[in-house]
Every structure is written in C-alpha cells, then in structure tokens.
C-alpha cells in the first residue's frame, strides 16, 4: 500500500491507484472537516488520526444503506476508489470520530445514522 499523512489523516491505496499528489490533496482538504467535527466533540480527538483506505475492489457489507460506498471500523474508513479523484462521504469521518470519542457502537446502523446527523 502507498500512503500519505497529514495532521489527522493517513490515506492508503494500492500502489499506482492514485498519485501521491491526489492523496495529499485529499488529506489536506479533509483537515477543516476534522477540525469542525472535533470541535463539536469538545476536542476529544485532537491527537487522533483517521485512516482512509481507498480500494478499487471494495464491496460494502454494511446494512446501513445499500448506496453507502464506505465502511467504518474504529478510526478506519474503507471506501471504493472510482477513478483518479478520491471521494469519501463526510459521514465516514463523523462516524470514525464518534467511535474515538464514545467507543465502539453497540448497533452499527444507529452509529451510521448518528454520524450522518452529527456531520
């Protein structure tokens, strides 16, 4: 896996799937979202890192929503890589930060909808 990091993100993808510049731009552009969400949580995740994995072969097993193109486990979001521009629903960041702040959710479906509301 190739990777890049920013203050709060580690972005990974298979070698050659994305350019380093695209990965860096994604991580950098995501920082204001992290800051905003973390502020809503009274900065409990200030030292946390969200790991984002872009996978061209990703298939969700989530029951949250059939059109959802990502899964979150702890502070790791795995998503489908479509094309050369990485995309990820901001709700994935919210779900990861809620996991960091509150721990593992007992119900993944409730966690998904709480993250959508939170974000």
CORFENNOR-V824064 format. One record per backbone hydrogen bond with DSSP energy under -1.0 kcal/mol. CO is the residue of the C=O (numbers start at 1). NH is the residue of the N-H. If there is no record, write none. Layout:
BEGIN
co={CO & CO}
nh={NH & NH}
END
This chain:
BEGIN
co={2 & 4 & 8 & 9 & 10 & 11 & 12 & 13 & 14 & 19 & 20 & 21 & 22 & 23 & 24 & 25 & 26 & 30 & 31 & 32 & 33 & 34 & 35 & 36 & 38 & 39 & 43 & 45 & 50 & 51 & 52 & 53 & 55 & 55 & 65 & 69 & 71 & 73 & 75 & 76 & 77 & 78 & 79 & 89 & 90 & 91 & 92 & 93 & 94 & 95 & 96 & 97 & 98 & 99 & 107 & 108 & 109 & 110 & 111 & 112 & 113 & 114 & 115}
nh={13 & 11 & 50 & 6 & 52 & 4 & 54 & 2 & 17 & 23 & 24 & 25 & 26 & 27 & 28 & 29 & 30 & 34 & 35 & 36 & 37 & 38 & 39 & 40 & 43 & 42 & 46 & 48 & 10 & 77 & 12 & 79 & 58 & 81 & 68 & 80 & 78 & 76 & 51 & 73 & 53 & 71 & 55 & 92 & 94 & 95 & 96 & 97 & 98 & 99 & 100 & 101 & 102 & 103 & 111 & 112 & 113 & 114 & 115 & 116 & 117 & 118 & 119}
END
